[in-house]
Amino acid sequence: MLLAEQALVGLRLRGQQVQTAVTVFADEVRRRSSAGLGAVDSRTLLTVLHDLPVDLPVPRSTLDAHALRTLHTAPPGVVDLREDEQSVVVRCLVPAVRVELVLVHGPHGISSRDWDAAVRDASQFAPFCARGVVVSPPAPERGLLPDMDLLLLKARFYGVGVAVHQPTGPLRWLLEPAPYRPERHSAAQWLFHEQAWRQLGPDRS
């Protein structure tokens, strides 16, 4: 898995400052830009949109009053509410980015006394992406720390990767994170990626 420093970007997600690897979907970014649309991080709106197919007309008669009211509040570029004789709605919005990996670490990696908390912090991202922690490098003359094996055992159990800072060059995996294989897709996952896009896209300050 790629761990080049230049491929990582700092974001604040779920109340934590983390490093992330992000895939940007250029077609959707261009489409949103032409519509003057930034991030869409309304949980209510995304929940309704999540149940609609993309670019396919859905008869309004199949939607309940709550869904229709919610869609009418959507900014331009999110959904096409056709007022013609067809009386359909068409979802236009798809994610602009996907967070592939989250890394939890301090300025110089996580010290051994904080390893357990870091693994727990990284585990909360399990529904959304691959996750890992970055630990402080041991002194060269000491080699791996005696309790490193315990950290790797705990991290492997939770599917959390463990990387270490190198004096020069990119981070290096000691244990790669478990592949991200969601059991299902949800509006909460979509919201997570929109919150990342709000910090990366035109909305950022």
N, C-alpha and C positions, 0 to 999 in steps of 0.2 A: 504494500500500500504506500502511496506517495506521502512523504513527510518532509518535502522541501519547505524551508521556512517561508520562501516567497509565495508558496501555494496556500498559506494559512492567513486568515484575516481575523482580527479581534472583534468579537460581538458580545453583547450582553443578552443572554437568553435564560429564561426561567430564573431570573434573579442572580445569575452568575456571570462574571466576566470570563469568557473562554476564548480559545483559539478554534477556528473552524475551517474546514475545507468545504467549499461551496461550488456547486455547478449552476451556471447561469444559462437560462434558456433564451437565446438571443431573439428568436421570433416573437416570443411573448413580450419581451422587453420592448422591442420596436413597436409592437401593436399597442401596448400600454402608453408608450411615449406619444404616439400619434393621437391617442384619445385623451391625452393629458391626465393619465391615470397612474397613480403611484401604488403603494401597498394597500391591500384590502385586508385589514385585520379585525373586522367585526365578526365575532364568533357566531352571532345569530345569522348574519348574511351568508357566511361560509357554510354553515350547517344546511341552509336551504339549497345553496348552489351545489353542494356535494352530492345531493340526491338527483341532480339533473345531468343528463348526458351533455357532452360538449358538441356545439355546432349542430344540434339536432332539434327540430321544433317539437315542443311539448304543448299539447292543448291546455289552455288555461283551466278548462273545466276539470282537469285531473289534479289541480293544486288546491289546497285549502286556503281559507281566507288569510291565515297568518302568513303562509308562504308568499301569497300575492302582495300583501302589504309590505313584507320585507323586501321583495324584489323591486317594488316601486320606490324604495328608499335608496337603491343602489346607485352609485355614481356612474356617469357615462363610461361606456366601455366594458361594463361588467356583464350586462344581460341586454338582449334585444327584446323589448316588449312590443310586439307587433300589434298595431291597432286595426289592421285590415280585417277582411272577412274571415281570415283563417283563425284569428284570435289565439295566437300561440306565443310562447316565450322560448327564447333560444339563449342558452348559456354561452357566453363568449370567453369568460375568464378561465385561465388555467394558471398553475403556479409559475412565477417568474424565475424562481431559484429553488434549488433543493440542497439542504445542508446534508453533506455526506458524512462528516466526521466532526465530533466535538472533542476537544482536548482540555482537560482541567489541569491547571498548573499555576504556580506563582512566578514571579519575575525570573527566578533562577531554578525553577523546578520545585517539587514538593519534598520536604524533608521527611525522614523516616517516621518521626513522631506524628505526622499528619497523613500517613498513607491510608489508614482505614477510612478517615473522613473523606479523603479524595476519591476513593473507590465508590463510596456511597454517593457522593455528589455526581460523579460521572454516570452512575447507574440510573439516575433519574431521566437521562436522555435515551434510555433503551427504546421507548416507543417511537422515537423520531429518527434515529440515525446510529451509525457506529460511534463508539465512544472510547476514550482512553484517558490516561493520566500521564503527566510528564514528571519524572522524579529527578532529584538533584543527583549529579554524577558523583560517584565515590572518588576519593583521592586515588590517583593512579597506583600508588604503592600498596593500597589496601585491596584492590580488586573489588568484586561485588560484595556488598555489605552482607553480614551473616544472616539477617532477617529478610534479605531479598527473596529467597525461596518462598517464604510465607506470603509475601506480597504477591508474587506471581501466582501462587496457588489460589489466593482469594480472588485476584483479578480474573483468572481463568474461569473460576466458578461463576462469576457474574458477567462474563463475556466482555470485560473491560481490558483494553490494550494497555501496555506499559511501555513508555518511551523514555529515553534518557537524553539530556543535553549532551552534545559533544563540544569539545573546545573550539573546533572549527567545523563548518559544514552543517548539514541538516540534522534534525533529530534522528535518533536511531531506535527502532523497535527492539525491545527485549522480549515482548510478547505482543503479537498482533491482535487487534480487537476481533471479536466474533463478527462474521458478516451480518449485515443488517438485513433481516428477512421478516418484515412485518406480517403478522397473522391476518391483519385486515388494514384497510385504508380508512381514514376518518377525517372529519372536519378539524379535529384537534391537531392532527399532523399538518394539515394544510395551514392552519393558523400559525403553527411554529415556523414554517417556512416563510410565511408572509411577514412575521415579526423580524426575521432575518433580512428580508428584502427592504423593510422600512429603514433599516440601518445602512443598507448598501446602495439603495436606489436613489431616485430623485428627491425622496422625502428627507434624506439625511441632512443634518445641519452642519 
